[in-house]
Amino acid sequence: MDKKFKRTTVTSALPYANGPVHIGHLAGVYVPADIYVRYLRLKGEEVVFIGGSDEHGVPVTIRAKKEGCTPQDVVDRYHKIIKDSFQEFGISFDIYSRTTSKTHHKLASDFFRTIYDKNGFIEKTSDQYYDEEAKTFLADRYIVGECPRCHAQGAYGDQCEKCGSALSPEELINPISKLSGAKPVLRSTKHWYLPLDKHEAWLRKWILDEHKEWRPNVYGQCKSWLDTGLQPRAVSRDLDWGIPVPVEGAEGKVLYVWFDAPIGYISNTKELCDNNPEKYGNWEKWWKDPETRLIHFIGKDNIVFHCIVFPAMLKAEGSFILPDNVPSNEFLNLEGDKISTSRNWAVWLNEYLVDFPGKQDTLRYVLTANAPETKDNDFTWKDFQTRNNSELVAIYGNFVNRALVLTKKYCDGKVPPVSQMTDYDKETLKEFADVKEKLESLLDNFKFRDAQKEAMNLARIGNKYLADTEPWKLAKTDMDRTLSILHLSLQIAANLAIAFEPFLPFSSEKLRKMLNMQSFEWNQLGRIDLLKTGAELGTPELLFEKIEDDAIEAQIQRLENNKKENEKNNWQPDPINGQSTIDDFAKLDIRVGTVLECQKVKKSDKLLQFKIDDGLGGRTILSGIAKSYPDPAELVGKQVCFVANFPTRKMMGLESQGMIMSAVNSDGNLVVISPSKQVANGSHVG
């Protein structure tokens, strides 16, 4: 950053309060933002970290209808879950508020009105889908139909989740309303639009000429939008959940959630400052002072809103600063597949905290190591286990534990003196002499993955130093040398407590307590006098714990179970298999019989042997449905349908005189077909 700023406002994307947050959110937005803020605080810089829940919009109303409650009930519940999860993971917001607050409603309404009074919007009437039974205009997600691309049923009006295509409601084949099941009709409705085309010239210069330092994925997506030409974008919609449009004639219309939500950054800052003016001052200095740097942390699906749309809103209002950088990440996949909340293919933070108590830093470490900074990346449970056991436990934790345990054994838990400094010691010191400068260069440029790697390199240096010098052996012959080695090892450990603070705040705090560190500042990083000779240390504890195979296997099995459940819930019948005539059907002699006996065929995993009372003297039929009926005895006494006129055939040395009829269920299991009422054995089906 070339320009010097007095302070920094850091925002992180507001998550929708219609469900918990998952590891994709943490990796893409919140851990990087927290690393950066903690780094700035360590340097003693003036910074605020603003977060909050996005509580308006269609996703919330869909969840409310699904759960049979009000939108307010939904956001109250999930706002707490999300806020608690962030707090548990050490995401150190100065405030985490919400867009249903009174402060936000007033500020967002005033923001719209200021632009409106400057003639900054255009009014436009367009045709949109309307549900005549539910008597409401339909949001895109309330319209479903057949996808025009892959022809899957149940595609939404904005996207087909099967093939991933972006859609508009008008493209759907045979659209219906999710609210009533009725076929929607097109009706005219008036809305207000932000004319992005009028802002295109200055946006092009501001982004493409003045912010070439932005990440390539951010810069490239903005350039693509600008090159194709910007179009007016609606800032209102027909909905009964949200902030009412504050002009006459706008009854039944609210601010579109994409317009309302980013204003939440400002309103949450105002709430923070109003509640604690002594610490934070007036909110306007964080948003209107040119000496304030504004940074947005977001995922790649929000790039356009934060780099083009929100800046256009701020410019149209006229009194706000523009973002200096928008370090957006790509997406994090899970076990090779895209994270999907609707398919429950996710690792939810609130569930992780139950399954891995006290291991917040492990997840922070792995997500940062796999951060999708330049391209989509993948999270796997096996990699999670390997990084914890092979890096955090075997390198960082092992070094710290050895240094502290040996100090307790040989020095009564006090920092020993230095009496010898060998050439090898001096070489070791040189290896981390520039750790502060390296970390600063990477963190200032939002390269958090490489910065954490640099911090781990310091742990590798310490671990190698102890392994090479072997003070536990030297103690038998040269105690002075042993004490010097331990002194230097403890100084490296103290440096690790500072270097890892932005990344692993819980273990850094634990390490500082074990080292009894009296001071803790970024400018101390790289020094070897952080701990004074003779200073008493705390009790050594394990910094990290090994994660066993069974814990990982349980997580993988949970995902597999979720996948099977999703496939079952989203099952669709196979397409009709060609054309048949009544004559074809008439050739089949389908009858009803009662199962007298049913047992597994020896040496076969698939076959069951049925003895059937068919009303004609009885018959034996073999059927390959054993896996669907592990206890064949449950079929005894049941009436079943069977084809009676198939020729006899031999299987596994046994004769089968027909075919039991069954249906394939959505879970892949076979279910024998039975009449709904008792009928005489031998009755025809037709």
LINBELTA-V348729 format. One record per residue. N is the residue number from 1. RES is the residue in one letter. NEAR is the number of other ideal C-beta (glycine too) atoms within 8 Angstrom. Layout:
# LINBELTA-V348729
n:N res:RES near:NEAR
n:N res:RES near:NEAR
This chain:
# LINBELTA-V348729
n:1 res:M near:8
n:2 res:D near:2
n:3 res:K near:5
n:4 res:K near:4
n:5 res:F near:10
n:6 res:K near:7
n:7 res:R near:14
n:8 res:T near:13
n:9 res:T near:15
n:10 res:V near:14
n:11 res:T near:12
n:12 res:S near:15
n:13 res:A near:10
n:14 res:L near:13
n:15 res:P near:9
n:16 res:Y near:10
n:17 res:A near:13
n:18 res:N near:10
n:19 res:G near:7
n:20 res:P near:11
n:21 res:V near:12
n:22 res:H near:12
n:23 res:I near:15
n:24 res:G near:12
n:25 res:H near:12
n:26 res:L near:15
n:27 res:A near:16
n:28 res:G near:15
n:29 res:V near:14
n:30 res:Y near:15
n:31 res:V near:15
n:32 res:P near:15
n:33 res:A near:14
n:34 res:D near:13
n:35 res:I near:15
n:36 res:Y near:15
n:37 res:V near:12
n:38 res:R near:12
n:39 res:Y near:11
n:40 res:L near:11
n:41 res:R near:9
n:42 res:L near:11
n:43 res:K near:8
n:44 res:G near:6
n:45 res:E near:8
n:46 res:E near:5
n:47 res:V near:11
n:48 res:V near:13
n:49 res:F near:12
n:50 res:I near:15
n:51 res:G near:14
n:52 res:G near:13
n:53 res:S near:16
n:54 res:D near:13
n:55 res:E near:11
n:56 res:H near:14
n:57 res:G near:12
n:58 res:V near:11
n:59 res:P near:9
n:60 res:V near:16
n:61 res:T near:12
n:62 res:I near:11
n:63 res:R near:11
n:64 res:A near:12
n:65 res:K near:8
n:66 res:K near:6
n:67 res:E near:8
n:68 res:G near:4
n:69 res:C near:6
n:70 res:T near:6
n:71 res:P near:10
n:72 res:Q near:7
n:73 res:D near:10
n:74 res:V near:15
n:75 res:V near:15
n:76 res:D near:8
n:77 res:R near:8
n:78 res:Y near:13
n:79 res:H near:12
n:80 res:K near:8
n:81 res:I near:10
n:82 res:I near:13
n:83 res:K near:10
n:84 res:D near:9
n:85 res:S near:13
n:86 res:F near:13
n:87 res:Q near:9
n:88 res:E near:9
n:89 res:F near:13
n:90 res:G near:10
n:91 res:I near:12
n:92 res:S near:9
n:93 res:F near:10
n:94 res:D near:8
n:95 res:I near:12
n:96 res:Y near:10
n:97 res:S near:14
n:98 res:R near:12
n:99 res:T near:15
n:100 res:T near:9
n:101 res:S near:11
n:102 res:K near:5
n:103 res:T near:12
n:104 res:H near:17
n:105 res:H near:10
n:106 res:K near:9
n:107 res:L near:12
n:108 res:A near:15
n:109 res:S near:12
n:110 res:D near:8
n:111 res:F near:12
n:112 res:F near:13
n:113 res:R near:10
n:114 res:T near:10
n:115 res:I near:13
n:116 res:Y near:12
n:117 res:D near:6
n:118 res:K near:8
n:119 res:N near:5
n:120 res:G near:9
n:121 res:F near:11
n:122 res:I near:7
n:123 res:E near:8
n:124 res:K near:10
n:125 res:T near:7
n:126 res:S near:7
n:127 res:D near:6
n:128 res:Q near:11
n:129 res:Y near:14
n:130 res:Y near:11
n:131 res:D near:15
n:132 res:E near:8
n:133 res:E near:8
n:134 res:A near:9
n:135 res:K near:5
n:136 res:T near:9
n:137 res:F near:12
n:138 res:L near:16
n:139 res:A near:11
n:140 res:D near:11
n:141 res:R near:11
n:142 res:Y near:12
n:143 res:I near:17
n:144 res:V near:10
n:145 res:G near:12
n:146 res:E near:10
n:147 res:C near:16
n:148 res:P near:8
n:149 res:R near:8
n:150 res:C near:8
n:151 res:H near:7
n:152 res:A near:11
n:153 res:Q near:7
n:154 res:G near:6
n:155 res:A near:14
n:156 res:Y near:12
n:157 res:G near:16
n:158 res:D near:9
n:159 res:Q near:9
n:160 res:C near:13
n:161 res:E near:9
n:162 res:K near:8
n:163 res:C near:8
n:164 res:G near:6
n:165 res:S near:9
n:166 res:A near:4
n:167 res:L near:15
n:168 res:S near:7
n:169 res:P near:13
n:170 res:E near:4
n:171 res:E near:6
n:172 res:L near:15
n:173 res:I near:8
n:174 res:N near:7
n:175 res:P near:13
n:176 res:I near:11
n:177 res:S near:16
n:178 res:K near:9
n:179 res:L near:11
n:180 res:S near:7
n:181 res:G near:6
n:182 res:A near:10
n:183 res:K near:7
n:184 res:P near:13
n:185 res:V near:7
n:186 res:L near:7
n:187 res:R near:9
n:188 res:S near:6
n:189 res:T near:10
n:190 res:K near:7
n:191 res:H near:13
n:192 res:W near:13
n:193 res:Y near:12
n:194 res:L near:15
n:195 res:P near:10
n:196 res:L near:13
n:197 res:D near:9
n:198 res:K near:5
n:199 res:H near:12
n:200 res:E near:11
n:201 res:A near:6
n:202 res:W near:8
n:203 res:L near:13
n:204 res:R near:10
n:205 res:K near:9
n:206 res:W near:11
n:207 res:I near:15
n:208 res:L near:12
n:209 res:D near:8
n:210 res:E near:7
n:211 res:H near:10
n:212 res:K near:7
n:213 res:E near:4
n:214 res:W near:13
n:215 res:R near:10
n:216 res:P near:7
n:217 res:N near:11
n:218 res:V near:13
n:219 res:Y near:13
n:220 res:G near:8
n:221 res:Q near:12
n:222 res:C near:15
n:223 res:K near:10
n:224 res:S near:8
n:225 res:W near:10
n:226 res:L near:14
n:227 res:D near:6
n:228 res:T near:5
n:229 res:G near:7
n:230 res:L near:10
n:231 res:Q near:6
n:232 res:P near:10
n:233 res:R near:8
n:234 res:A near:10
n:235 res:V near:12
n:236 res:S near:12
n:237 res:R near:11
n:238 res:D near:8
n:239 res:L near:11
n:240 res:D near:6
n:241 res:W near:9
n:242 res:G near:12
n:243 res:I near:11
n:244 res:P near:9
n:245 res:V near:11
n:246 res:P near:8
n:247 res:V near:8
n:248 res:E near:3
n:249 res:G near:5
n:250 res:A near:10
n:251 res:E near:4
n:252 res:G near:5
n:253 res:K near:11
n:254 res:V near:14
n:255 res:L near:15
n:256 res:Y near:10
n:257 res:V near:11
n:258 res:W near:8
n:259 res:F near:13
n:260 res:D near:15
n:261 res:A near:12
n:262 res:P near:11
n:263 res:I near:13
n:264 res:G near:16
n:265 res:Y near:12
n:266 res:I near:12
n:267 res:S near:16
n:268 res:N near:17
n:269 res:T near:15
n:270 res:K near:11
n:271 res:E near:13
n:272 res:L near:15
n:273 res:C near:13
n:274 res:D near:8
n:275 res:N near:5
n:276 res:N near:7
n:277 res:P near:8
n:278 res:E near:4
n:279 res:K near:5
n:280 res:Y near:11
n:281 res:G near:7
n:282 res:N near:6
n:283 res:W near:13
n:284 res:E near:7
n:285 res:K near:10
n:286 res:W near:12
n:287 res:W near:13
n:288 res:K near:8
n:289 res:D near:11
n:290 res:P near:4
n:291 res:E near:6
n:292 res:T near:15
n:293 res:R near:10
n:294 res:L near:12
n:295 res:I near:14
n:296 res:H near:12
n:297 res:F near:14
n:298 res:I near:13
n:299 res:G near:12
n:300 res:K near:12
n:301 res:D near:4
n:302 res:N near:10
n:303 res:I near:14
n:304 res:V near:10
n:305 res:F near:10
n:306 res:H near:14
n:307 res:C near:14
n:308 res:I near:14
n:309 res:V near:12
n:310 res:F near:11
n:311 res:P near:13
n:312 res:A near:12
n:313 res:M near:14
n:314 res:L near:10
n:315 res:K near:11
n:316 res:A near:11
n:317 res:E near:11
n:318 res:G near:7
n:319 res:S near:4
n:320 res:F near:10
n:321 res:I near:10
n:322 res:L near:9
n:323 res:P near:12
n:324 res:D near:8
n:325 res:N near:11
n:326 res:V near:12
n:327 res:P near:12
n:328 res:S near:14
n:329 res:N near:14
n:330 res:E near:13
n:331 res:F near:12
n:332 res:L near:17
n:333 res:N near:12
n:334 res:L near:16
n:335 res:E near:10
n:336 res:G near:6
n:337 res:D near:8
n:338 res:K near:7
n:339 res:I near:13
n:340 res:S near:10
n:341 res:T near:8
n:342 res:S near:5
n:343 res:R near:9
n:344 res:N near:9
n:345 res:W near:12
n:346 res:A near:11
n:347 res:V near:10
n:348 res:W near:9
n:349 res:L near:15
n:350 res:N near:10
n:351 res:E near:9
n:352 res:Y near:11
n:353 res:L near:11
n:354 res:V near:6
n:355 res:D near:9
n:356 res:F near:10
n:357 res:P near:6
n:358 res:G near:5
n:359 res:K near:10
n:360 res:Q near:11
n:361 res:D near:12
n:362 res:T near:14
n:363 res:L near:14
n:364 res:R near:14
n:365 res:Y near:15
n:366 res:V near:13
n:367 res:L near:14
n:368 res:T near:15
n:369 res:A near:10
n:370 res:N near:13
n:371 res:A near:13
n:372 res:P near:13
n:373 res:E near:10
n:374 res:T near:7
n:375 res:K near:5
n:376 res:D near:8
n:377 res:N near:11
n:378 res:D near:10
n:379 res:F near:16
n:380 res:T near:9
n:381 res:W near:10
n:382 res:K near:7
n:383 res:D near:10
n:384 res:F near:14
n:385 res:Q near:12
n:386 res:T near:8
n:387 res:R near:13
n:388 res:N near:16
n:389 res:N near:11
n:390 res:S near:8
n:391 res:E near:11
n:392 res:L near:14
n:393 res:V near:13
n:394 res:A near:8
n:395 res:I near:13
n:396 res:Y near:15
n:397 res:G near:12
n:398 res:N near:10
n:399 res:F near:15
n:400 res:V near:14
n:401 res:N near:11
n:402 res:R near:10
n:403 res:A near:15
n:404 res:L near:14
n:405 res:V near:9
n:406 res:L near:11
n:407 res:T near:15
n:408 res:K near:11
n:409 res:K near:6
n:410 res:Y near:12
n:411 res:C near:11
n:412 res:D near:4
n:413 res:G near:8
n:414 res:K near:10
n:415 res:V near:12
n:416 res:P near:12
n:417 res:P near:8
n:418 res:V near:10
n:419 res:S near:7
n:420 res:Q near:8
n:421 res:M near:6
n:422 res:T near:6
n:423 res:D near:5
n:424 res:Y near:8
n:425 res:D near:12
n:426 res:K near:9
n:427 res:E near:8
n:428 res:T near:11
n:429 res:L near:10
n:430 res:K near:7
n:431 res:E near:7
n:432 res:F near:12
n:433 res:A near:7
n:434 res:D near:7
n:435 res:V near:14
n:436 res:K near:10
n:437 res:E near:7
n:438 res:K near:9
n:439 res:L near:13
n:440 res:E near:8
n:441 res:S near:8
n:442 res:L near:12
n:443 res:L near:14
n:444 res:D near:7
n:445 res:N near:6
n:446 res:F near:11
n:447 res:K near:9
n:448 res:F near:16
n:449 res:R near:11
n:450 res:D near:8
n:451 res:A near:14
n:452 res:Q near:13
n:453 res:K near:9
n:454 res:E near:13
n:455 res:A near:14
n:456 res:M near:11
n:457 res:N near:8
n:458 res:L near:14
n:459 res:A near:12
n:460 res:R near:9
n:461 res:I near:12
n:462 res:G near:15
n:463 res:N near:12
n:464 res:K near:8
n:465 res:Y near:13
n:466 res:L near:14
n:467 res:A near:7
n:468 res:D near:7
n:469 res:T near:9
n:470 res:E near:8
n:471 res:P near:14
n:472 res:W near:6
n:473 res:K near:6
n:474 res:L near:13
n:475 res:A near:10
n:476 res:K near:4
n:477 res:T near:4
n:478 res:D near:7
n:479 res:M near:8
n:480 res:D near:8
n:481 res:R near:11
n:482 res:T near:12
n:483 res:L near:14
n:484 res:S near:15
n:485 res:I near:14
n:486 res:L near:15
n:487 res:H near:13
n:488 res:L near:14
n:489 res:S near:15
n:490 res:L near:15
n:491 res:Q near:13
n:492 res:I near:15
n:493 res:A near:15
n:494 res:A near:12
n:495 res:N near:15
n:496 res:L near:16
n:497 res:A near:14
n:498 res:I near:15
n:499 res:A near:12
n:500 res:F near:13
n:501 res:E near:12
n:502 res:P near:12
n:503 res:F near:13
n:504 res:L near:10
n:505 res:P near:12
n:506 res:F near:10
n:507 res:S near:11
n:508 res:S near:13
n:509 res:E near:8
n:510 res:K near:10
n:511 res:L near:14
n:512 res:R near:11
n:513 res:K near:8
n:514 res:M near:13
n:515 res:L near:14
n:516 res:N near:10
n:517 res:M near:10
n:518 res:Q near:4
n:519 res:S near:6
n:520 res:F near:8
n:521 res:E near:8
n:522 res:W near:10
n:523 res:N near:6
n:524 res:Q near:10
n:525 res:L near:11
n:526 res:G near:9
n:527 res:R near:8
n:528 res:I near:6
n:529 res:D near:6
n:530 res:L near:11
n:531 res:L near:11
n:532 res:K near:6
n:533 res:T near:9
n:534 res:G near:7
n:535 res:A near:10
n:536 res:E near:6
n:537 res:L near:14
n:538 res:G near:7
n:539 res:T near:5
n:540 res:P near:9
n:541 res:E near:6
n:542 res:L near:6
n:543 res:L near:11
n:544 res:F near:12
n:545 res:E near:6
n:546 res:K near:7
n:547 res:I near:12
n:548 res:E near:6
n:549 res:D near:6
n:550 res:D near:6
n:551 res:A near:11
n:552 res:I near:13
n:553 res:E near:8
n:554 res:A near:9
n:555 res:Q near:11
n:556 res:I near:10
n:557 res:Q near:8
n:558 res:R near:8
n:559 res:L near:11
n:560 res:E near:8
n:561 res:N near:8
n:562 res:N near:11
n:563 res:K near:10
n:564 res:K near:9
n:565 res:E near:9
n:566 res:N near:11
n:567 res:E near:10
n:568 res:K near:9
n:569 res:N near:7
n:570 res:N near:7
n:571 res:W near:8
n:572 res:Q near:5
n:573 res:P near:4
n:574 res:D near:3
n:575 res:P near:4
n:576 res:I near:3
n:577 res:N near:4
n:578 res:G near:4
n:579 res:Q near:3
n:580 res:S near:5
n:581 res:T near:6
n:582 res:I near:5
n:583 res:D near:6
n:584 res:D near:7
n:585 res:F near:9
n:586 res:A near:7
n:587 res:K near:6
n:588 res:L near:7
n:589 res:D near:7
n:590 res:I near:11
n:591 res:R near:13
n:592 res:V near:13
n:593 res:G near:14
n:594 res:T near:10
n:595 res:V near:14
n:596 res:L near:8
n:597 res:E near:8
n:598 res:C near:12
n:599 res:Q near:7
n:600 res:K near:9
n:601 res:V near:13
n:602 res:K near:5
n:603 res:K near:4
n:604 res:S near:9
n:605 res:D near:4
n:606 res:K near:7
n:607 res:L near:12
n:608 res:L near:15
n:609 res:Q near:13
n:610 res:F near:14
n:611 res:K near:11
n:612 res:I near:15
n:613 res:D near:9
n:614 res:D near:13
n:615 res:G near:9
n:616 res:L near:6
n:617 res:G near:4
n:618 res:G near:8
n:619 res:R near:12
n:620 res:T near:11
n:621 res:I near:13
n:622 res:L near:13
n:623 res:S near:10
n:624 res:G near:7
n:625 res:I near:12
n:626 res:A near:14
n:627 res:K near:8
n:628 res:S near:8
n:629 res:Y near:11
n:630 res:P near:4
n:631 res:D near:5
n:632 res:P near:11
n:633 res:A near:6
n:634 res:E near:7
n:635 res:L near:13
n:636 res:V near:10
n:637 res:G near:5
n:638 res:K near:10
n:639 res:Q near:11
n:640 res:V near:16
n:641 res:C near:12
n:642 res:F near:15
n:643 res:V near:10
n:644 res:A near:10
n:645 res:N near:7
n:646 res:F near:9
n:647 res:P near:3
n:648 res:T near:7
n:649 res:R near:7
n:650 res:K near:7
n:651 res:M near:9
n:652 res:M near:9
n:653 res:G near:4
n:654 res:L near:10
n:655 res:E near:7
n:656 res:S near:12
n:657 res:Q near:8
n:658 res:G near:12
n:659 res:M near:9
n:660 res:I near:12
n:661 res:M near:10
n:662 res:S near:11
n:663 res:A near:6
n:664 res:V near:6
n:665 res:N near:8
n:666 res:S near:7
n:667 res:D near:8
n:668 res:G near:5
n:669 res:N near:8
n:670 res:L near:9
n:671 res:V near:8
n:672 res:V near:12
n:673 res:I near:8
n:674 res:S near:8
n:675 res:P near:10
n:676 res:S near:3
n:677 res:K near:4
n:678 res:Q near:4
n:679 res:V near:8
n:680 res:A near:6
n:681 res:N near:11
n:682 res:G near:9
n:683 res:S near:10
n:684 res:H near:6
n:685 res:V near:8
n:686 res:G near:5
